[in-house]
Amino acid sequence: MFPYLYCRYASKSIFTQRPEGRGYKLKDDIEFHLYINTAPCGDARIFSPHEDNAKVDKHPNRISRGQLRTKIESGEGTIPVKAATSIQTWDGIIQGERLLTMSCSDKICRWSVLGLQGSLLSHFIEPIYLKSLVLGSLFKHDHLYRAICGRIENTIQGLPPPFKLSRPEMLPVTSKEVRHPYKAPNFAVIWMQGFSKPEIVNTNTGKIDDSTVSAVSKQRLGSRFAALCGQVTTITGIQKPPQVYSEAKTAVEAYETAKARLIEAFKKANLGIWVCKPLEQDMFEIV
């Protein structure tokens, strides 16, 4: 996505300049659609196998519906967030505490407010929202809708434009996929335009097997961000990138405000507190 912001690629770009003259937005005829082979882990998945009729409410854990959930390092499944686990520290991880990561359902719900582009790209482009979400199996519309947007639609307030609560169309595939239970693999395959071959990343180390840094690592993304600053217009008006990665991520005021409103919405709905990664992981200089 980064290279196509350059003006010389304007004919190929999926972006167009904003009317204000600073930054870019998605062209009107471009849409983003997400396909997942099964219900995302967390709130959208944990209840979906148990009900064929949305009016029947017999699941023993029904009181925890909508709850924020975390995945545990080296573990399977998700657990509801507890207030005591809302803060993670680098010291604790080094001393053996297991790293907690928000569930896929929670991350997609976050996308429904903050967009797919993340904080760095928010310097350059308006938020990008999913047009549709398609599941290959374990599709239960009520559970999926609640997980992706419904659980906060009555509590989220004060979002700064152009941020909003997006409600993507949610659909099953025509022919349901056969479910094959298996343990999650310890690798991820990454491909993007310009790659001669896909990257195979070890999910335990975050590196490629030959120990080189992935193209989607924070370090590499920070470098690409810095390369864009001063070459294309930004929504924030900055020309020189912040020297520290964490500062670059928090420099877009509207994005940070929207994120704060999202966290408040979960709290107001009594769904738990969003668990953040240790702050130290973003405190490095951008090269």
C-alpha positions as a Markdown table, in Angstrom:
| # | Residue | x | y | z |
|---|---|---|---|---|
| 1 | Met | 0.0 | 0.0 | 0.0 |
| 2 | Phe | 2.9 | 2.4 | 0.8 |
| 3 | Pro | 4.4 | 2.7 | -2.7 |
| 4 | Tyr | 1.2 | 3.7 | -4.4 |
| 5 | Leu | 0.9 | 6.9 | -2.5 |
| 6 | Tyr | 3.6 | 8.5 | -4.7 |
| 7 | Cys | 2.3 | 11.0 | -7.2 |
| 8 | Arg | 4.1 | 9.4 | -10.1 |
| 9 | Tyr | 1.9 | 6.3 | -9.6 |
| 10 | Ala | -1.3 | 8.3 | -9.6 |
| 11 | Ser | -2.8 | 6.3 | -12.5 |
| 12 | Lys | -2.3 | 3.0 | -10.6 |
| 13 | Ser | -3.1 | 4.2 | -7.1 |
| 14 | Ile | -6.2 | 3.1 | -5.3 |
| 15 | Phe | -6.1 | 6.6 | -3.5 |
| 16 | Thr | -7.0 | 10.1 | -4.5 |
| 17 | Gln | -6.1 | 13.3 | -2.9 |
| 18 | Arg | -8.4 | 14.7 | -0.3 |
| 19 | Pro | -10.3 | 17.9 | -1.1 |
| 20 | Glu | -8.4 | 19.7 | 1.6 |
| 21 | Gly | -5.2 | 19.1 | -0.4 |
| 22 | Arg | -3.5 | 17.3 | 2.5 |
| 23 | Gly | -3.4 | 13.5 | 2.5 |
| 24 | Tyr | -5.4 | 11.0 | 0.6 |
| 25 | Lys | -8.5 | 8.9 | 0.7 |
| 26 | Leu | -9.7 | 5.7 | -1.0 |
| 27 | Lys | -11.2 | 6.1 | -4.4 |
| 28 | Asp | -15.0 | 5.7 | -4.5 |
| 29 | Asp | -14.9 | 2.6 | -6.7 |
| 30 | Ile | -12.4 | 0.7 | -4.4 |
| 31 | Glu | -13.7 | -1.7 | -1.7 |
| 32 | Phe | -12.1 | -4.0 | 0.8 |
| 33 | His | -13.6 | -7.4 | 1.5 |
| 34 | Leu | -12.4 | -10.0 | 4.0 |
| 35 | Tyr | -12.8 | -13.7 | 3.7 |
| 36 | Ile | -12.0 | -16.0 | 6.7 |
| 37 | Asn | -12.3 | -19.8 | 6.4 |
| 38 | Thr | -14.0 | -20.0 | 9.8 |
| 39 | Ala | -15.4 | -17.7 | 12.5 |
| 40 | Pro | -12.7 | -15.5 | 14.1 |
| 41 | Cys | -11.5 | -16.6 | 17.5 |
| 42 | Gly | -13.1 | -14.9 | 20.5 |
| 43 | Asp | -16.6 | -13.6 | 20.8 |
| 44 | Ala | -17.7 | -14.5 | 17.2 |
| 45 | Arg | -16.6 | -18.1 | 17.5 |
| 46 | Ile | -16.9 | -19.4 | 21.0 |
| 47 | Phe | -20.7 | -19.4 | 21.0 |
| 48 | Ser | -21.5 | -20.0 | 17.3 |
| 49 | Pro | -21.2 | -23.9 | 17.3 |
| 50 | His | -23.8 | -24.2 | 20.1 |
| 51 | Glu | -26.9 | -22.5 | 18.6 |
| 52 | Asp | -28.9 | -22.9 | 15.4 |
| 53 | Asn | -31.7 | -20.8 | 16.6 |
| 54 | Ala | -30.7 | -17.3 | 17.9 |
| 55 | Lys | -33.8 | -17.3 | 20.2 |
| 56 | Val | -32.5 | -20.3 | 22.1 |
| 57 | Asp | -30.1 | -19.1 | 24.8 |
| 58 | Lys | -28.9 | -22.2 | 26.7 |
| 59 | His | -25.1 | -21.8 | 26.5 |
| 60 | Pro | -23.7 | -21.9 | 30.0 |
| 61 | Asn | -21.4 | -18.9 | 29.3 |
| 62 | Arg | -24.1 | -16.6 | 27.9 |
| 63 | Ile | -23.3 | -14.0 | 30.5 |
| 64 | Ser | -19.9 | -13.5 | 29.0 |
| 65 | Arg | -21.2 | -12.7 | 25.5 |
| 66 | Gly | -19.5 | -9.7 | 24.0 |
| 67 | Gln | -16.7 | -9.9 | 26.5 |
| 68 | Leu | -13.2 | -8.9 | 25.4 |
| 69 | Arg | -11.0 | -12.0 | 25.2 |
| 70 | Thr | -7.3 | -12.7 | 24.9 |
| 71 | Lys | -5.2 | -15.4 | 23.3 |
| 72 | Ile | -2.4 | -16.7 | 25.5 |
| 73 | Glu | 1.2 | -17.2 | 24.3 |
| 74 | Ser | 1.8 | -20.9 | 23.5 |
| 75 | Gly | -1.8 | -21.7 | 24.4 |
| 76 | Glu | -5.0 | -22.5 | 22.5 |
| 77 | Gly | -8.4 | -20.8 | 22.7 |
| 78 | Thr | -9.3 | -17.5 | 24.3 |
| 79 | Ile | -10.2 | -16.3 | 27.8 |
| 80 | Pro | -12.3 | -13.3 | 29.0 |
| 81 | Val | -10.2 | -10.3 | 30.0 |
| 82 | Lys | -9.8 | -9.6 | 33.7 |
| 83 | Ala | -9.0 | -6.1 | 35.1 |
| 84 | Ala | -5.9 | -7.5 | 36.7 |
| 85 | Thr | -4.4 | -8.5 | 33.4 |
| 86 | Ser | -5.1 | -5.2 | 31.6 |
| 87 | Ile | -1.4 | -4.0 | 31.9 |
| 88 | Gln | 1.5 | -6.0 | 30.5 |
| 89 | Thr | 5.1 | -5.1 | 31.2 |
| 90 | Trp | 8.3 | -6.1 | 29.4 |
| 91 | Asp | 9.9 | -7.1 | 32.8 |
| 92 | Gly | 7.0 | -9.5 | 33.4 |
| 93 | Ile | 7.4 | -11.1 | 29.9 |
| 94 | Ile | 11.1 | -11.5 | 30.4 |
| 95 | Gln | 10.5 | -13.1 | 33.8 |
| 96 | Gly | 8.2 | -15.7 | 32.2 |
| 97 | Glu | 4.7 | -14.2 | 32.1 |
| 98 | Arg | 2.9 | -15.4 | 29.0 |
| 99 | Leu | 2.2 | -12.7 | 26.5 |
| 100 | Leu | -1.5 | -11.8 | 26.0 |
| 101 | Thr | -2.9 | -10.8 | 22.6 |
| 102 | Met | -6.4 | -9.7 | 21.9 |
| 103 | Ser | -8.7 | -12.2 | 20.1 |
| 104 | Cys | -9.3 | -11.9 | 16.3 |
| 105 | Ser | -13.0 | -10.9 | 17.0 |
| 106 | Asp | -11.8 | -8.0 | 19.1 |
| 107 | Lys | -9.2 | -6.9 | 16.5 |
| 108 | Ile | -11.8 | -6.9 | 13.7 |
| 109 | Cys | -14.2 | -4.9 | 16.0 |
| 110 | Arg | -11.3 | -2.4 | 16.4 |
| 111 | Trp | -11.0 | -2.2 | 12.6 |
| 112 | Ser | -14.7 | -1.4 | 12.5 |
| 113 | Val | -13.9 | 1.9 | 14.3 |
| 114 | Leu | -10.3 | 2.7 | 13.6 |
| 115 | Gly | -10.0 | 1.2 | 10.1 |
| 116 | Leu | -7.7 | -1.3 | 8.5 |
| 117 | Gln | -4.8 | 1.2 | 7.9 |
| 118 | Gly | -3.5 | 1.5 | 11.4 |
| 119 | Ser | -1.9 | 4.5 | 13.1 |
| 120 | Leu | 1.2 | 5.0 | 10.8 |
| 121 | Leu | -0.9 | 5.1 | 7.5 |
| 122 | Ser | -3.3 | 7.4 | 9.3 |
| 123 | His | -0.7 | 10.1 | 8.8 |
| 124 | Phe | -1.4 | 9.9 | 5.0 |
| 125 | Ile | -4.8 | 8.4 | 4.4 |
| 126 | Glu | -8.4 | 8.5 | 5.8 |
| 127 | Pro | -9.6 | 5.3 | 7.5 |
| 128 | Ile | -10.4 | 2.3 | 5.3 |
| 129 | Tyr | -13.3 | 0.1 | 6.4 |
| 130 | Leu | -14.4 | -3.4 | 5.3 |
| 131 | Lys | -17.3 | -3.5 | 2.8 |
| 132 | Ser | -18.0 | -7.1 | 3.6 |
| 133 | Leu | -17.0 | -10.1 | 5.8 |
| 134 | Val | -17.4 | -13.6 | 4.5 |
| 135 | Leu | -17.0 | -16.8 | 6.6 |
| 136 | Gly | -16.4 | -20.3 | 5.3 |
| 137 | Ser | -17.8 | -22.1 | 8.3 |
| 138 | Leu | -19.4 | -21.5 | 11.8 |
| 139 | Phe | -21.4 | -18.6 | 10.5 |
| 140 | Lys | -24.0 | -17.4 | 12.9 |
| 141 | His | -25.1 | -13.9 | 11.9 |
| 142 | Asp | -26.2 | -12.8 | 15.4 |
| 143 | His | -22.9 | -13.8 | 17.1 |
| 144 | Leu | -20.8 | -12.3 | 14.3 |
| 145 | Tyr | -22.7 | -9.0 | 14.2 |
| 146 | Arg | -22.4 | -8.7 | 18.0 |
| 147 | Ala | -18.6 | -9.4 | 17.9 |
| 148 | Ile | -17.8 | -7.1 | 15.0 |
| 149 | Cys | -19.9 | -4.0 | 15.8 |
| 150 | Gly | -23.1 | -4.7 | 17.8 |
| 151 | Arg | -21.6 | -4.9 | 21.3 |
| 152 | Ile | -20.4 | -1.3 | 21.2 |
| 153 | Glu | -23.0 | 0.4 | 19.0 |
| 154 | Asn | -24.9 | 1.8 | 22.0 |
| 155 | Thr | -21.9 | 2.9 | 24.0 |
| 156 | Ile | -19.5 | 4.4 | 21.5 |
| 157 | Gln | -19.6 | 8.2 | 21.3 |
| 158 | Gly | -17.6 | 11.2 | 20.2 |
| 159 | Leu | -15.7 | 9.8 | 17.3 |
| 160 | Pro | -13.8 | 12.5 | 15.4 |
| 161 | Pro | -14.5 | 12.7 | 11.7 |
| 162 | Pro | -13.9 | 10.8 | 9.4 |
| 163 | Phe | -13.8 | 7.9 | 12.0 |
| 164 | Lys | -17.1 | 6.0 | 12.5 |
| 165 | Leu | -18.6 | 2.7 | 13.5 |
| 166 | Ser | -18.6 | 0.6 | 10.4 |
| 167 | Arg | -21.1 | -2.2 | 9.9 |
| 168 | Pro | -19.8 | -4.5 | 7.1 |
| 169 | Glu | -22.1 | -6.8 | 5.3 |
| 170 | Met | -21.7 | -10.3 | 6.8 |
| 171 | Leu | -22.2 | -13.4 | 4.6 |
| 172 | Pro | -21.6 | -17.1 | 4.6 |
| 173 | Val | -20.2 | -18.9 | 1.5 |
| 174 | Thr | -22.6 | -20.8 | -0.8 |
| 175 | Ser | -21.1 | -24.2 | 0.1 |
| 176 | Lys | -20.0 | -24.6 | 3.6 |
| 177 | Glu | -16.4 | -25.7 | 4.1 |
| 178 | Val | -15.8 | -28.9 | 6.0 |
| 179 | Arg | -14.2 | -28.2 | 9.4 |
| 180 | His | -10.8 | -29.9 | 10.0 |
| 181 | Pro | -9.8 | -29.4 | 13.6 |
| 182 | Tyr | -6.0 | -28.9 | 14.0 |
| 183 | Lys | -3.6 | -27.0 | 16.2 |
| 184 | Ala | -2.6 | -23.6 | 14.9 |
| 185 | Pro | 0.7 | -23.8 | 12.9 |
| 186 | Asn | 3.8 | -22.0 | 14.1 |
| 187 | Phe | 4.4 | -20.2 | 10.8 |
| 188 | Ala | 2.8 | -17.5 | 8.8 |
| 189 | Val | 3.0 | -16.9 | 5.0 |
| 190 | Ile | 3.3 | -13.3 | 3.9 |
| 191 | Trp | 3.1 | -12.1 | 0.3 |
| 192 | Met | 2.8 | -8.6 | -1.2 |
| 193 | Gln | 3.3 | -7.0 | -4.6 |
| 194 | Gly | 7.0 | -6.9 | -5.4 |
| 195 | Phe | 8.0 | -10.1 | -3.6 |
| 196 | Ser | 9.8 | -12.6 | -5.7 |
| 197 | Lys | 8.5 | -15.3 | -3.3 |
| 198 | Pro | 6.4 | -15.4 | -0.2 |
| 199 | Glu | 8.0 | -14.9 | 3.3 |
| 200 | Ile | 7.7 | -17.8 | 5.7 |
| 201 | Val | 7.7 | -16.2 | 9.2 |
| 202 | Asn | 8.2 | -18.2 | 12.4 |
| 203 | Thr | 5.4 | -17.0 | 14.6 |
| 204 | Asn | 7.3 | -17.9 | 17.8 |
| 205 | Thr | 10.2 | -15.6 | 16.9 |
| 206 | Gly | 8.6 | -13.2 | 14.5 |
| 207 | Lys | 11.5 | -13.7 | 12.0 |
| 208 | Ile | 12.0 | -15.6 | 8.8 |
| 209 | Asp | 13.8 | -18.9 | 9.1 |
| 210 | Asp | 17.1 | -17.4 | 8.1 |
| 211 | Ser | 16.7 | -14.9 | 11.0 |
| 212 | Thr | 16.2 | -11.9 | 8.7 |
| 213 | Val | 13.7 | -9.3 | 9.6 |
| 214 | Ser | 10.3 | -9.6 | 8.0 |
| 215 | Ala | 9.0 | -6.9 | 5.6 |
| 216 | Val | 6.0 | -6.4 | 7.9 |
| 217 | Ser | 8.0 | -6.1 | 11.1 |
| 218 | Lys | 7.7 | -2.8 | 13.1 |
| 219 | Gln | 11.2 | -2.0 | 12.2 |
| 220 | Arg | 10.7 | -2.2 | 8.5 |
| 221 | Leu | 7.3 | -0.5 | 8.6 |
| 222 | Gly | 8.8 | 2.3 | 10.6 |
| 223 | Ser | 11.5 | 2.8 | 7.9 |
| 224 | Arg | 9.0 | 2.9 | 5.1 |
| 225 | Phe | 6.9 | 5.4 | 7.0 |
| 226 | Ala | 10.0 | 7.6 | 7.5 |
| 227 | Ala | 10.8 | 7.3 | 3.7 |
| 228 | Leu | 7.3 | 8.7 | 2.8 |
| 229 | Cys | 7.4 | 11.7 | 5.2 |
| 230 | Gly | 8.3 | 14.8 | 3.2 |
| 231 | Gln | 7.7 | 13.1 | -0.2 |
| 232 | Val | 3.9 | 13.0 | 0.0 |
| 233 | Thr | 1.4 | 15.2 | 1.8 |
| 234 | Thr | 0.2 | 14.2 | 5.2 |
| 235 | Ile | -3.1 | 14.8 | 6.9 |
| 236 | Thr | -1.2 | 15.9 | 10.0 |
| 237 | Gly | 1.0 | 18.3 | 8.1 |
| 238 | Ile | 4.2 | 16.8 | 9.4 |
| 239 | Gln | 7.2 | 16.8 | 7.0 |
| 240 | Lys | 9.9 | 15.3 | 9.2 |
| 241 | Pro | 9.0 | 11.9 | 10.8 |
| 242 | Pro | 9.3 | 11.5 | 14.6 |
| 243 | Gln | 12.6 | 9.7 | 15.6 |
| 244 | Val | 10.9 | 7.2 | 17.9 |
| 245 | Tyr | 8.4 | 4.6 | 16.6 |
| 246 | Ser | 6.0 | 5.1 | 19.5 |
| 247 | Glu | 5.9 | 8.8 | 18.8 |
| 248 | Ala | 5.0 | 8.2 | 15.2 |
| 249 | Lys | 2.2 | 6.0 | 16.2 |
| 250 | Thr | 0.6 | 8.4 | 18.6 |
| 251 | Ala | 1.1 | 11.6 | 16.5 |
| 252 | Val | -2.3 | 11.4 | 14.7 |
| 253 | Glu | -4.6 | 13.1 | 17.1 |
| 254 | Ala | -7.9 | 12.0 | 15.5 |
| 255 | Tyr | -6.7 | 8.4 | 15.5 |
| 256 | Glu | -5.7 | 8.5 | 19.1 |
| 257 | Thr | -9.0 | 10.1 | 20.1 |
| 258 | Ala | -11.0 | 7.4 | 18.2 |
| 259 | Lys | -9.0 | 4.7 | 19.9 |
| 260 | Ala | -9.7 | 6.2 | 23.3 |
| 261 | Arg | -13.4 | 6.4 | 22.5 |
| 262 | Leu | -13.3 | 2.7 | 21.5 |
| 263 | Ile | -11.7 | 1.7 | 24.8 |
| 264 | Glu | -14.3 | 3.8 | 26.6 |
| 265 | Ala | -17.1 | 2.1 | 24.7 |
| 266 | Phe | -16.0 | -1.4 | 25.9 |
| 267 | Lys | -15.8 | -0.1 | 29.4 |
| 268 | Lys | -19.2 | 1.5 | 29.4 |
| 269 | Ala | -20.7 | -1.8 | 28.1 |
| 270 | Asn | -18.9 | -3.7 | 30.9 |
| 271 | Leu | -17.0 | -5.8 | 28.4 |
| 272 | Gly | -13.6 | -5.4 | 29.9 |
| 273 | Ile | -10.4 | -3.4 | 29.3 |
| 274 | Trp | -8.4 | -3.6 | 26.1 |
| 275 | Val | -5.1 | -5.4 | 26.9 |
| 276 | Cys | -2.1 | -3.6 | 25.3 |
| 277 | Lys | 1.3 | -5.0 | 24.5 |
| 278 | Pro | 4.3 | -3.8 | 26.7 |
| 279 | Leu | 5.1 | -0.2 | 25.9 |
| 280 | Glu | 8.8 | -1.0 | 25.4 |
| 281 | Gln | 8.2 | -2.8 | 22.1 |
| 282 | Asp | 7.5 | 0.5 | 20.4 |
| 283 | Met | 10.3 | 2.5 | 22.0 |
| 284 | Phe | 13.0 | 2.2 | 19.3 |
| 285 | Glu | 14.5 | 4.7 | 16.9 |
| 286 | Ile | 13.2 | 4.7 | 13.3 |
| 287 | Val | 16.1 | 4.2 | 10.9 |
